């Protein structure tokens, strides 16, 4: 398994991370034996980053990951989890963050986590589920730093969702070591300038910011919640079709656009769209590790096989860009 240096942290993370989220569902609703077998397979293959959150199954993902890691005792597992602040928490952010982390550590059976990500979107003004730039920098960062001084977290992270300008400001601040960034074949705007009137959220070449600030990148939604399989079918334990992040407004529109990328398969660049999407996410050097959610052990094996083939060649990236240009002008 190839590893890459993760930003300024100096950690070397496997390019394929283990996503423990609710969309795939294995670590939330899966059979315990399948969960353990898949994590063991991942560790044997060289996967060393495991990403979870209290939000995934109301703590079930953390409990299951903790149970398995205590049993398998891998030597170099890097664990990331997250805190999601609710509107009612904003009057007492310090207490809410500390309480959330203590609960996560108890479920994981750990004394500290390696990366602690803020799970809220970030906007200029905040409101709803989002936090403002000022709330993040003035209220959240000092709490995270205090928890790091207490030895309960190693590195500070954000989930880079929200307003592009706000995300740029937070990354540029240098306060965070990790950013979870949407990057996939339907929306490459973290790396490249989008064509005019392209139907996706424009992240404004966010990778330029993360690189300048020494922030490690965790690639999320690399399969667009499953849409980049080109099929709307969901496995029985998978979550329902998720609300798209950064791409179309409707999941079915993501699936339709994914199917229009099939020439990548037909012309021999990849065996299927899922492989193409996985390898695409690895193709940019700013990417530290990618998360692929899974419902079954076989889906992990498929992701591993795709990663072992390496990034897509330049000819495939050029073909993909030409195919994607046809989306310009369409309704998001």
N, C-alpha and C positions, 0 to 999 in steps of 0.2 A: 504494500500500500504506500503510495507516495504521500509524503508529508510536506507541509509548507509552513514557513515561519509566520506566526500569527501577529501581524503588526509589530508594535514596539514591545510586546510582552516577552518576546524571546521563546515562547512556547512553540513547539512544532505540533501542529494538528494534522490528523489524517484528512486528506482531501474529501473523503466521504465521511460525514458525520452521521450519527444515529439519531434520527428525529423521533421523539417520543410523544408526538402530538395526537390530538383527537381526530384530525382529518383522516389519517390512515387508520388509526384506532387500535393497532396491535397492543400498545402498552397501556391502553385505557380499558378496552373491552375484550382483549384477546385471551386465549387459553393460557394459563400460567406456564405450562410446559412449552408451548410455542414461544412465549416471551423469553423464557430462559434459553431455549435452544437458539433463538435468533441472536440474542445478545452475545452468547458464547461464540457463535459463528462469526459475528462481527469482530469480537476481540481477537479471535484466531486469525482473522484476515488483516488485522492491523488497525482497525478502527479504534480511535482513542477519545473521540469527542461525543458526549451524550448530552442531548439538549431536551430539557423538560420545562414544566411550568406548573404552578399551582392551579392555573386555569384549565389545564388538561384533565378533564374528568374530575374536577373538584378535588384535586390531590391524588387521584388514583394513579396517574402516571408516575408521580414522584414516589409513591409507596412501592409500586411494582419495580421501578428502576432500583430503588434502594435495596429491596429484598434480593434482587438478582446480583447486584454488585457486592453485597455482603457475602453472598454464597460463593461467587466466582473469584472474588478478590483480585481483580486485574491490577497489575503493577503501576500502570501509567494512565488510568482513566481520568479524563478531564470532564468535569460535570458543570453544566450551565443550567440555571433556572431563572425564574422571572418573578417580578412583583407587578401586579395590576392594581393601581389605586382607583377607588371608587369615588364618586363626587362627595360622598359623606366623609371621606378620609382627608379632604383637603385642609380641614382646620387643624389636623394633627398628623401631618405627613410623617414626621419622625417616628412617632409611635406606630403608625400603620405599616411603614416599611419594615421596622424592626420586628413587629409581630408576624408579618408575612414571612420574613426570612427565618425566624425561629421555627415556625410551622414547617417550612420547607426542609430545614435541616433535620428536624425530628422525623419527618416522613422518609427522607433519604438516608437517615442513619449516619450523617456526616457532621463533623465539627465545623467545616467550612465548605463553601462551594467555590469553584474556580472562577466562574463568571456569573455575575448577577445582573440581569438585564431588566431595565424598566420596560414594562409591557404596554404602556399607554402610547397612543399616537401623540405627536408633538406638533403644535400649531403656534402661530404668532400670538393669538389671544386666548387659547385654551377654550374650555367649555365642553359640556357633555363628557365623553370619555377621554377627551384630549387634555393634555397639560400644556401650558404656555411655555415659551422659551425661558421666561423669567422663573416660573415655578420649577422647571427642571434644573436650571443652573443655581438658583438661589436657595431652593428648599430641598430638592432631591439629592443633588450632588454632595452637599455637606453630610447628609445622613449616610449615603453610600461610603463616603470617605471615612466616617467614624466607624462604620462596621468593618471596613478594611483594617483600620488601626486596631480593632478588637480581634483581628484574626479570623473573622467569620466569612469574609470574601477575599478573593485575590485581585480580581479585576472588575471594573465597572463597565456596564454595557447599556445600549439602548436598542429598542426595536425601531428601525428607521422608517416609520410610517407617519403620515401627516402632511403638513405643508413643506414643499421643497425648500423654500427659503429658511424656514425654521429649522429644518434638519441640517442644512448647511451651517447655520450659526452654531448649533449645538456641537456638531462634529468639529468645526473650526476652533471651538473653545479649548480643545485639548483635554477636557475633563474625563472623557470616556476612552476606554481601551478597545472596545468591541462594538460593532454595529451589525444588526441583523438586517440585511438589505434584500429587497425584492429584485430578482434578476432572472429573467427567463426568455425563451424564444419569442414570446409575444410582447415583452417589454424589456428591451436592452438599454433603457435610458440611463441607468446607473453608470454605463460605460460609454455610450455613444449618443450623439445628437439625433433626436427623432426627426423623421421627415415631417414636413408641414402637415397640419391637420391630422396627425396620427391618433388613432383612438385608444389612448392609454394615458396614465398619469406620467408626467415628465419629471423624473428625479434629478434632472440637471447635471448629469455626469458626476454623480455622487462619489464614484470611485476616485476621482481626482482629489476630492476633499479628504477621503479616508487615507489615501496614500500620503498626502501632505502632512496629515496629523498623526501618522503612525498608528492608525486605528485598524485592527484586524476585522475582516469581513466574514460574516456567516451568511451564506447564500440561502434565502428562504423563498418559498413558492417557486422553486425551480421547475416543478411540473404544473404550475398554476393550479394548485389544489386538486390535481388529477386530470384537468382538462387537456393537458398536453399529451395524454395517452391517445387523444383523438376519439375517445369513447365516453359517453355519458353514463355508462354502467358503473355501479358502485358495488363493492364487495359488501356482504351482509354486515360485517362488523365495522366497516368504514363509517365515518360520519356522513350525514347528508351532504349533497353538493354544496361546497362552501361559498360564501359570498366572495366574489373575486377581489383581489387586492392589487391595485395598480394597472389592471388590464381592462377588460370589458365591464360593463355595468351588470351583465347577466352571465352566469356560468355557461349557459348554452351557447352564447355568442363566442366565448373563449373556445369551446369545443369545436364550433364551426370553423373558426379561424385556424385552429390547430390542424384540422383536416386539410386545409388548403396548403399546409406545409408538407404534405405527403410526398411531393417530388424528391425531398431529401432521402426518403426511403426508396422510392421507385428508381432513383438514379444511383443507389448503392452507397450512399454516404453513411447510412445506419440501418440496422436490422428492423427498427421500428421507431415510432415517434418518441416513445419514452426514453429509449437509448439516446436518440439525438438530443433530447432536452437535457438529459443528465450530463452528457458530454459537452453540450454548449455551455452549461453553467461553469464548467471547469476551464473553459477556454480563455478566460481573462486572468491575467497574472495578479490582479488585485484580490481575487477570490482566495480566502483562506481555507474554508471548509464549506461544503454544501450539505443541506439537510434534505433527505428524501423520506417522506412519510410512507408508512407501509401498513397493510392490513394482514399480511401473511409472511411467513419465512421466505416463500418463493419470491415475493416482491423485493425483499432485501437482497437475495441472490441475484436478481435481475439488475438491481442498482449496482451491486459490486461488479458484475460482469461488464456493465457499461463503463464504469470508472476505470476498470483495468484496460480498456481499449484506449484510454487517454482522451485529451481534448479533441474536438472536431478539427479537421484540417482546414486551412484557409479557404480552399475551394468550396467546402461545405458552408463556411461562414458567408462567403460571397453569394452563394446561391440562396441561402436563407435571407440575406438582406434584400435581394431582388424580389423574392416571394413576399416578404413582409411589406415592401413598398406599395404593393397592391391594396393594402388595408387603408392607406391614407385617404382621408375624405369621408370614410365611413363613420356612421354614428357610433359613439362609444357604448 
